[in-house]
Amino acid sequence: MTPEPIFDLAHLGHLELLTPKPDESLKFFVDIMGMTVSGQKGESVYLRGWDDYERYSLKLTASKTSGMEHMALRARSPQALERRVAALKGSGFDIGWTGGDMGQGPAFRCRDPDGHIVELYYETEWYQAPPELKPALKNQAQRFPARGVNVRRLDHLNCLAVDIKANRLFFENYLGLRTTEQIVLNDGTEAAMWMTMSNKSYDFAYTRDHYGKAGRFHHVTYALDSREEILRAADIFLENGIHIETGPHKHAIQQTFFLYVYEPGGNR
């Protein structure tokens, strides 16, 4: 019997990126990506795209290395969060509750089978734009920045994993996500997965790690309004000496139009 779908999680809320070059990375995200600083605490700076409804979608933390410290998924209600916590407790994947973070209430952390840290939360601070960033439209979170690439919102992330099937089953069975597309090799081995908890085609993807190393990160993606905006972004990256790894072009999987670049700290 096919398991009943679970709709307890709403969307990808934010992720924490590590950077060994915090000043250069911050300049990249603000001046080139067009993001807005919405807070600072300790070694971390909190940033947002102009149409992210929560206070931030990216936590940028100074570190000795690059990569992802954690991803955060928002639950649909306090009860939904409690249900997911109950499912995780005693599973071997659970880490436990944290006191929350800037603009966010208590959060429950767990690890997927590959070791990536996943944070679940519900309470959040809706972004209130200061007067100079207040938009004319009430259903828009912030005024269009007209700076750099002008990323609109957090779209998805991609992690690498040793065992794709084990991770797929974890996200389906414990967190209630739905698989929308896969790469399955001729021998039946699962090589990649795309999963959603919302009305998007996917909130994140996992692809098999070529080197067989656990817990690695591949990329974070911010959405723009159109294909033409991505073409414009390529020009902006070129003018600012930002290394373009590949694109602009289209993925066969999910048919998404994209461009990969590296920020100064080494994150794609």
MARDREN-388119 format. One record per atom (N, C-alpha, C, O): x, y, z; residue in one letter. Coordinates in steps of 0.05 Angstrom, whole numbers, plus 5000, padded with zeros to 4 digits. Layout:
<gumars>
XYZa;...
</gumars>
This chain:
<gumars>
501749765000m;500050005000m;501850255000m;503750275015m;501150444983t;502650694982t;502150865007t;499850895015t;504350965019p;503951125043p;502251375037p;502351485016p;500551455057e;498951695054e;500751935054e;502551955070e;500352125035p;502052365035p;501752525061p;499652535073p;504052635070i;504152805094i;504653085085i;506553145070i;502953275094f;503253555086f;504053735109f;502953955112f;505753635127d;506453785151d;508454005146d;508554195162d;510053985125l;512054195120l;511254365096l;510054275077l;511854625099a;510754825079a;512754895057a;512054895034a;515254955065h;517155035045h;519955055057h;520355035081h;521955085039l;524755135047l;524855415058l;524155605044l;525755455083g;525755715095g;528355865092g;528356095083g;530555735099h;533155865096h;535255655097h;534755425103h;537755745092l;540055565097l;542255735108l;542455975104l;544055605122e;546455735133e;548855645116e;549555405115e;550155845104l;552555795088l;555055875104l;555056085117l;557155725102l;559755785115l;561555905094l;561655825071l;563156105103t;565056225085t;567756295099t;567656405121t;569956225088p;572556305099p;573356595092p;575356695102p;571656725076k;572157005068k;569657165072k;568357245053k;568957205098p;566357335104p;565857605092p;563757665083p;567957775093d;567558045082d;567058045052d;565358185041d;568657875037e;568357865008e;565757725001e;564457814982e;564957525016s;562457385010s;560057575015s;558257574999s;560157725037l;557957915042l;557758125020l;555558185012l;559958225011k;559958414989k;558658294964k;557158434950k;559358044959f;558157904935f;555157894938f;553757964919f;554157794961f;551257754963f;549758024964f;547458034954f;550958234974v;549558494975v;549858644948v;547858724937v;552258674939d;552758844915d;552258704888d;551258824870d;552858444887i;552558294862i;549858154860i;548458174840i;549158004881m;546657864881m;544258054887m;541957994880m;544858284899g;542758484904g;541058414929g;538758494931g;542258264948m;540758194972m;540958414993m;542658594991m;539258405013t;539058605034t;539858485061t;538858265068t;541558615076v;542258535103v;539858585122v;538858815122v;538958385137s;536758425155s;537458365184s;535658355201s;540058325189g;540858275216g;543758175218g;544858085198g;544858205241q;547658105245q;547858015274q;546958145293q;549257795279k;549557675305k;552057505306k;552257315291k;553957585323g;556457435325g;557957425299g;558457635287g;558557185289e;560057155264e;558157125240e;559157045218e;555557175244s;553657125223s;552257385213s;551657565229s;551657395188v;550057615176v;547657475163v;547857275150v;545257605166y;542757495156y;541857655132y;541757905133y;541257515110l;540657655084l;538057555072l;537157335079l;536957715055r;534357645043r;534257735014r;535457935006r;532657584997g;531957674971g;529557874974g;528257864995g;529058044955w;527158254959w;524258164962w;522558314972w;523657914954d;520957814957d;520757574976d;518657434977d;522857524992d;522657325013d;520757435035d;521157665043d;518757285044y;516957395063y;517957385092y;517157545109y;519857195097e;521057185124e;523357375126e;524257485106e;524257425150r;526357625155r;528857565139r;530157755129r;529457315136y;531857245120y;531556975108y;529956815117y;533156925087s;533156655075s;536056545073s;536456315065s;537956715081l;540756625080l;542156725105l;542156965111l;543356545120k;545056605143k;547956555134k;548656325128k;549556765133l;552356745123l;554156755148l;554256955162l;555656535153t;557256515177t;560156475171t;560956305154t;561856635184a;564756615180a;565756345191a;564856255212a;567456215176s;568455945183s;571155895171s;572056055154s;572355675178k;574855595166k;574555475138k;576455445123k;572055395132t;571455265107t;568955365095t;567455525107t;568255275071s;565755345058s;563855105062s;564554905073s;561355135052g;559454925053g;556955005068g;556555235075g;555154815072m;552654865086m;552754765114m;553354535119m;552054935133e;551854855161e;549254715167e;549154505180e;547054835157h;544454705159h;542454815139h;542855045129h;540354665134m;538054765118m;535754765138m;535554615156m;533854955133a;531554985151a;528954965135a;528555105115a;527154795145l;524554755132l;522354845151l;522354765174l;520555005141r;518355115158r;515954935157r;515054845136r;514954875181a;512454715184a;510054885178a;510155135178a;507754755172r;505254895166r;503855005191r;502155175188r;504454885214s;503054965238s;504654865262s;506454695259s;504054965286p;505454845310p;504854555313p;506654395321p;502454475307q;501754185309q;503254015289q;504153795295q;503554125265a;505053985244a;507953945252a;509153735248a;509154155265l;511854125274l;512053905296l;513953745295l;510153905314e;510253705335e;509953425324e;511253235334e;508353395303r;508053125291r;510653025278r;511452795281r;512153215265r;514653135253r;516753075274r;518352895271r;516753225296v;518553175318v;518052905330v;519852755336v;515452845334a;514752585346a;515652355328a;516552145338a;515452395302a;516352185283a;519352145284a;520351925280a;520852365289l;523752355289l;524952255315l;527052125315l;523652315337k;524752245363k;525151935366k;523351785361k;527651865373g;528251585376g;528851435350g;529351195350g;528951585328s;529451465302s;532451415297s;533151265279s;534051555312g;536951545307g;537851775290g;540251835288g;535951915278f;536552155261f;536252415277f;537252625269f;534952405300d;534352645316d;536852755330d;538452595340d;537053015331i;539053155347i;537753285371i;538753255394i;535653435367g;534253565390g;533453845384g;534053955363g;532153975404w;531254245402w;533454445405w;535354405420w;533254675391t;535054905395t;533255135403t;530755125399t;534355345415g;532755565424g;531855755402g;530455955408g;532455695378g;531655865356g;533856045347g;536156015357g;533356225329d;535356405318d;534056675313d;531756715320d;535556865302m;534457125297m;531957105280m;531956975259m;529757225289g;527257215273g;525856945272g;524156905254g;526656765289q;525556495288q;525256375315q;526856425333q;523056225319g;522556095345g;524055835348g;525955785333g;523355675368p;524755425373p;524755245349p;522855245333p;526955095346a;527254925322a;528254655331a;529754625350a;527454455316f;528354175322f;530254095300f;529654115276f;532553995308r;534553915288r;534853615286r;534453465306r;535353525262c;535953235257c;538053215235c;538853415223c;539052975231r;540952925209r;539752725190r;538452535198r;540152775164d;539252575145d;541352345144d;543352375157d;540852125130p;542751905130p;545551975121p;547451825127p;545852195107d;548452275097d;549852465117d;552252515113d;548452565137g;549652735157g;549053035154g;549853195171g;547553115133h;546753395130h;544853465153h;543153305160h;545253705165i;543453795187i;540953925175i;541154105159i;538653825184v;536053925175v;534654045200v;534453905220v;533754285198e;532454425220e;529454465213e;528854545191e;527754405232l;524854435228l;523854655248l;524554645271l;522254845238y;521255055255y;518555145246y;517655085223y;517055295262y;514555415254y;514555715259y;514055875240y;515155805283e;514956085290e;517056245274e;519356175274e;516156455262t;517956615245t;517156905245t;514856975251t;519057085240e;518457365238e;518057445209e;519857415193e;515657555204w;515057655177w;516657915173w;516558085191w;517957945151y;519558175146y;517958435145y;515958445130y;518858635160q;517658895159q;519759095148q;521759145161q;519259185123a;521159365110a;521359635124a;519259745131a;523759735128p;524060005139p;523060205118p;522660135094p;522560455125p;521360655107p;522760675080p;521460695059p;525360665080e;526860695054e;526660455036e;527260465012e;525760225047l;525459975031l;522459895029l;521859685018l;520660065038k;517859995038k;516759995009k;517260184994k;515459775000p;514459764973p;511759914969p;510359964989p;511159974945a;508560104939a;506359904940a;504059964947a;506959654933l;504959434933l;504859294960l;506959214970l;502559274971k;502259154998k;502858854998k;503658745019k;502658714976n;503158434975n;506058374967n;506658144960n;507758564968q;510558534962q;512158584987q;511558785001q;514058424993a;515458445019a;517258685021a;517558805043a;518458764999q;520558975000q;520659104973q;520058984952q;521559354973r;521959494947r;524159354930r;526059254941r;523759354904f;525759244886f;528359394889f;528359634888f;530559244895p;533059384902p;534459524878p;535959724883p;534059434854a;535359554830a;538459554835a;539759764831a;539559324843r;542359304850r;543359034842r;542358824851r;545259024825g;546458764817g;544458584803g;542958684785g;544358334811v;542658134798v;539658154807v;537858064793v;539258274831n;536558314841n;535058044846n;532858004836n;536357854860v;535057604865v;532457644880v;532257804899v;530357494872r;527657534883r;527257384909r;526357494929r;527857114908r;527256944932r;528956694931r;529956614910r;529156574954l;530456314956l;528856114940l;526356094944l;530055954923d;528555764907d;529055474916d;527255334925d;531555384915h;532155104923h;535155074929h;536755254925h;535854844940l;538654774944l;539154494934l;537354334929l;541654434930n;542554164921n;544754064939n;546754204942n;544353824950c;546453704966c;547553454952c;546153344935c;549853374959l;551053124949l;550652904971l;550652974995l;550452654963a;549952444983a;551152184972a;551352134948a;551952014991v;553051754984v;550851564976v;551051414956v;548651554991d;546451374986d;543851524981d;542551615000d;543151554956i;540751714949i;538251584959i;536451724969i;538051324956k;535551184964k;535051224994k;532751275002k;537051185010a;536751215039a;535751495046a;534051525064a;536851695032n;535951975038n;533152015028n;531552155041n;532451905005r;529651934995r;527651825014r;525651945020r;528251585024l;526451455043l;526251615069l;524051625081l;528451725078f;528351895102f;526552125098f;524852175115f;526852275076f;525152515072f;522252445067f;520452595075f;521752225054e;518952135049e;517652045075e;515452125081e;519051875090n;517751735113n;517751905138n;515851895154n;519852055143y;519952215168y;518952495165y;517852615183y;519452615141l;518652905138l;516352935119l;515253155117l;515552735104g;513152745088g;513452885061g;511552975050g;515952905051l;516353035025l;515552845003l;515352595006l;515152954979r;514352794956r;516552814934r;517653024928r;517252584923t;519252574902t;517852634875t;515852514868t;518952834861t;517752914835t;519352814811t;518152794789t;521852754815e;523452654793e;525952514804e;526952584825e;526852314789q;529152154797q;530952094773q;530152104750q;533452024780i;535251894761i;535751614772i;536951594794i;534951414757v;535351134765v;537051004744v;536251004720v;539350894751l;541150764731l;540050494722l;538150384734l;541250384702n;540350134690n;540349904710n;538749714708n;542149914730d;542349704750d;540449744773d;540449594792d;538749954771g;536850014792g;537850204814g;536250284831g;540350274812t;541450464832t;540250744829t;540150844807t;539450864851e;538351134850e;540751334851e;542351324870e;540851504831a;543151684828a;542451974835a;544252134840a;539952044835a;539152324841a;536152324848a;534652154839a;535352534863m;532552564870m;531852864872m;533553024880m;529452924865w;528353204867w;525853184884w;524053024877w;525653344905m;523453314925m;522153574930m;523353794929m;519553554936t;517953804942t;516253764967t;515453544974t;515653994980m;513753995002m;511654214997m;509954265013m;511854344973s;510154574966s;508954524939s;508754304929s;507954744927n;506854724900n;508954754878n;508354764854n;511554784886k;513754794867k;514454514857k;513754314870k;515854504835s;516654244825s;518754114843s;518853864845s;520354274857y;522254164877y;523254394895y;523654614886y;523654324920d;524854504940d;527754444944d;529354624951d;528554194939f;531454134939f;531953874923f;530053724918f;534453834916a;535253604901a;537753484915a;539253624928a;538053214913y;540453084922y;541552924898y;540052784884y;544052944894t;545352784873t;547652624885t;548852704905t;548252394874r;550252214885r;553052334884r;553852434863r;554452314906d;557152434908d;559152254892d;559452024898d;560352374873h;562252234855h;564552114871h;565651904864h;565352254893y;567652164909y;566851984932y;568651884946y;564251934936g;563351764958g;563751874985g;564051725005g;563852144988k;564252275014k;561552375024k;559952495008k;560952335049a;558352405060a;558152695068a;560152825075a;555652805066g;555053065078g;555853305063g;556053525074g;556453285037r;557453515022r;555153675010r;552953575007r;555853915002f;553954114992f;554654174963f;556954184955f;552554214946h;553054284918h;552454574911h;554254714903h;549954654915h;549354934909h;546755034921h;545054874929h;546455294924v;543955424931v;543055604908v;544755724894v;540455614904t;539355754881t;537355964889t;535655924906t;537756204878y;535756424881y;534356474855y;535556464834y;531756524857a;530156554833a;530156844822a;530157034838a;530056864796l;529657114783l;526957104768l;525656894768l;526157324757d;523457334745d;523157204718d;520957124710d;525357184703s;525157084676s;527756974665s;529857024678s;527656844644r;530056744630r;531856974622r;534356954624r;530657194613e;532157434605e;533757544628e;535957654624e;532657534652e;534057634675e;536557474681e;538557584690e;536457214675i;538857044679i;540957114658i;543357114664i;540157174634l;542057264614l;543357524622l;545757564619l;541757704633r;542857964643r;544757904667r;546858034669r;544057714684a;545757654707a;548457554697a;550557624710a;548557404675a;551157314665a;552957544658a;555357544663a;551757754646d;553257994639d;554358134665d;556658224666d;552658144685i;553358274710i;555658124724i;557558244734i;555457864724f;557657704736f;560257744720f;562357774732f;560057744694l;562357784677l;563658054682l;566158074685l;562058264684e;563058534689e;564458554716e;566258724720e;563658394735n;564758404762n;566858194768n;567658164791n;567658054748g;569857854752g;569057614767g;570757484780g;566457544767i;565457304781i;565657064763i;564757074740i;566856854773h;567256614756h;564656474750h;563156394769h;563956454725i;561656304716i;562456014710i;564155964692i;561355834725e;562155554722e;560855434697e;562255294681e;558255484693t;556855374670t;554255534666t;553155644684t;553355534641g;550855674634g;551455944623g;553756024620g;549256094617p;546456024621p;545555804602p;545955824578p;544155604612h;542855414596h;540755254612h;540255334635h;539655044601k;537354914613k;538054634622k;539454474608k;537054564646h;537254284656h;535254114641h;533054204635h;536053864635a;534053674623a;532053604645a;529653604640a;533053534669i;531353474691i;529953734700i;531253944704i;527253724703q;525653944712q;525554184693q;524054374698q;527054174671q;526954384650q;527454664660q;526354854650q;529254694680t;529754954692t;532055094678t;534054964670t;531855354674f;533855524661f;535655634683f;534555744703f;538255614680f;539955664703f;542655774695f;543455784672f;544155854716l;546855954713l;548355894739l;547255964761l;550655774738y;552255714762y;554655904764y;556155934745y;554956024788v;557256184794v;558356104821v;556955974837v;560756194827y;561956154854y;562256424868y;563156614856y;561356434893e;561856674909e;564756654920e;565856444919e;565856884930p;568656874938p;569456674959p;571756594960p;567556594976g;568156394997g;568356114987g;569155935001g;567556064961g;567755794950g;565155644947g;565155414938g;562955774954n;560355644951n;559155694923n;559355914913n;557955484912r;556655514886r;553855614890r;552355644870r;
</gumars>
